[in-house]
Amino acid sequence: LIKGSGVDLDFYKPDNKELSVYKILFASRLLKSKGLLEFIQTAKNLHSKNLKFLVAGIIDKDNPDYLPLEKINYWHSKGIIKFCGYIKNMRDLISDSTMVVLPSYYGEGLPKILIEAAACGKPIITTDHQGCRDAIIPEETGLLVPIRDSKALTYAVNKLLNSPKLCKKMGKAARNLALKEFDIKNVINKHIEIYSDLNLS
């Protein structure tokens, strides 16, 4: 099994800068099934001027599961989240975040945002759901929560916020996992080996 399409580990890498404010990042298409409502509820539960809940992504109006821009802007106007919109260079946004959260129950493969987060040395909170669970080592590089459970998500985010040492430890382990499992060079080589074994010539 090849885990995902890989990531450029020379581009996505830890920068180890100190952050003045805790930032919790959700980056995905803005769909209910990506866990955005649970993320919003967690932001409401933990609302504080010392925390920033960042939401990055696009409105996918072709999907009946999408959340309207008016709602996203409303939560932004109330200070519950900071809406970043579409971000082309995710590396800088990930690097500027304390952790990356994807509480998805969508039919995932291996979410790109999670392997990018691991490569950048960030602890991850995601769901015990297909694809998502494959991006972390539970309790080592991140935390798993049940789907559609904002209470469990709130608890998990709070746990990492209250333990900077655990955040740092998980982030370091996440980078090591990325080096082992998610290097795009290895992924390409594995694909080439598969095609060679098929002997299509």
C-alpha positions in Angstrom: 0.0 0.0 0.0 1.4 3.4 -1.0 0.3 6.1 1.4 -0.9 9.0 -0.6 0.9 11.0 -3.4 3.8 12.0 -1.2 5.1 15.4 -0.3 8.3 17.4 -1.0 10.2 17.1 2.3 12.7 19.7 1.2 9.9 22.3 0.8 7.6 21.2 3.7 9.9 21.1 6.7 9.9 22.5 10.3 11.1 26.0 10.8 11.0 25.8 14.6 9.9 29.4 15.1 8.3 30.5 18.3 4.6 31.5 18.0 3.3 34.3 20.0 -0.3 33.1 19.8 -1.7 29.6 19.6 -3.2 28.9 16.2 -5.3 25.9 15.3 -5.6 25.3 11.6 -8.4 23.7 9.6 -7.6 23.6 5.8 -9.9 21.8 3.4 -12.8 22.3 1.1 -15.5 24.0 3.2 -17.8 21.0 3.6 -19.8 19.8 6.5 -18.4 16.3 6.0 -14.9 17.6 6.4 -15.8 18.3 10.0 -16.0 22.1 9.7 -19.1 22.4 11.9 -17.3 20.4 14.7 -14.3 22.7 14.2 -16.5 25.8 14.6 -18.1 24.4 17.7 -14.7 23.7 19.2 -13.7 27.3 18.4 -16.8 28.5 20.2 -16.0 26.2 23.2 -12.5 27.4 23.5 -13.0 31.0 22.5 -10.2 33.2 23.8 -8.1 36.1 22.7 -5.0 33.9 23.2 -6.3 31.5 20.5 -6.9 31.8 16.8 -8.9 29.2 14.9 -7.8 29.5 11.3 -10.0 28.3 8.4 -8.5 28.0 4.9 -10.2 26.6 1.9 -12.6 27.1 -1.0 -16.4 27.1 -1.1 -17.4 24.1 -3.2 -20.9 25.1 -4.4 -21.1 22.1 -6.7 -21.2 19.9 -3.6 -24.6 19.8 -1.7 -22.6 19.5 1.5 -21.0 22.9 1.2 -21.2 25.7 3.8 -22.3 29.1 2.3 -19.7 31.9 2.4 -22.2 34.0 4.4 -22.0 31.6 7.3 -18.2 31.5 7.1 -18.0 35.3 7.0 -20.5 35.5 10.0 -18.2 33.3 12.2 -15.3 35.4 11.0 -17.0 38.7 11.9 -17.8 37.4 15.4 -14.2 36.5 16.0 -14.9 32.8 16.3 -12.6 32.0 13.4 -10.2 33.8 11.1 -11.2 33.0 7.5 -8.1 32.9 5.3 -9.8 31.9 2.1 -7.9 30.0 -0.6 -4.2 29.8 0.2 -1.8 28.8 -2.6 1.2 28.4 -0.4 0.1 26.2 2.5 3.6 25.7 3.9 3.7 29.2 5.4 0.3 28.9 7.0 1.1 25.4 8.4 4.4 26.7 9.7 2.6 29.6 11.4 0.1 27.2 13.2 0.4 25.3 16.5 -1.4 22.3 15.3 -3.5 21.1 12.3 -7.0 19.7 12.8 -9.1 17.8 10.3 -12.2 16.2 11.9 -13.4 14.7 8.6 -16.0 12.0 8.0 -15.8 12.5 4.2 -14.7 9.6 2.0 -11.0 10.4 2.3 -8.0 8.9 0.6 -5.0 10.2 2.5 -5.6 13.9 3.1 -2.8 16.0 1.6 -3.1 18.6 4.4 -2.2 16.0 7.0 0.9 14.7 5.4 2.0 18.3 4.7 1.4 19.1 8.4 3.5 16.0 9.4 6.3 17.1 7.1 6.3 20.5 8.8 6.6 18.9 12.2 3.1 19.8 13.4 0.9 17.7 15.8 -2.3 16.6 14.1 -5.8 16.0 15.4 -8.0 14.0 13.1 -10.8 11.5 13.1 -10.7 7.7 13.5 -11.9 7.5 9.9 -10.6 6.0 6.6 -7.6 7.8 5.3 -7.4 10.2 8.2 -6.2 7.6 10.7 -3.6 6.5 8.2 -1.9 9.9 8.4 -0.9 9.6 12.0 0.4 7.3 14.7 -2.2 7.8 17.4 -0.8 9.2 20.7 2.6 9.6 19.0 2.3 12.0 16.1 -1.3 13.2 16.9 -4.7 12.4 18.4 -7.7 10.6 17.0 -11.2 11.6 17.8 -14.6 10.0 16.9 -16.4 11.5 13.9 -19.1 14.2 14.5 -18.0 14.6 18.1 -17.2 18.3 18.9 -16.8 17.5 22.6 -14.0 15.0 21.9 -12.5 17.4 19.5 -12.6 20.2 22.1 -10.9 17.9 24.6 -8.2 16.9 22.2 -7.4 20.5 21.2 -7.4 21.6 24.8 -5.1 18.7 25.7 -2.4 19.8 23.2 -2.9 23.5 24.1 -2.2 22.7 27.8 0.9 20.7 27.0 3.5 22.5 24.8 6.0 19.7 25.5 3.6 17.1 24.1 3.0 19.3 21.1 6.7 19.6 20.4 7.2 15.8 21.0 4.4 14.9 18.6 5.6 17.4 16.0 9.0 15.9 16.0 7.6 12.4 15.7 5.3 13.6 12.9 8.3 14.8 10.9 10.0 11.4 11.4 6.9 9.7 10.2 6.9 11.9 7.1 10.5 11.1 6.4 9.7 7.4 6.6 6.3 7.2 4.9 5.5 10.4 2.9 8.6 11.4 1.0 7.5 12.1 -2.6 10.8 10.7 -3.9 10.0 7.3 -2.4 6.4 7.4 -3.6 7.6 8.0 -7.2 10.2 5.2 -6.9 7.5 2.8 -5.6 5.2 3.6 -8.5 8.1 3.1 -11.0 8.9 -0.3 -9.4 5.2 -1.3 -9.8 5.1 -0.3 -13.4 8.4 -2.2 -14.0 7.0 -5.3 -12.3 4.0 -5.2 -14.7 6.5 -5.7 -17.6 4.3 -3.8 -20.1 6.9 -3.7 -22.8 
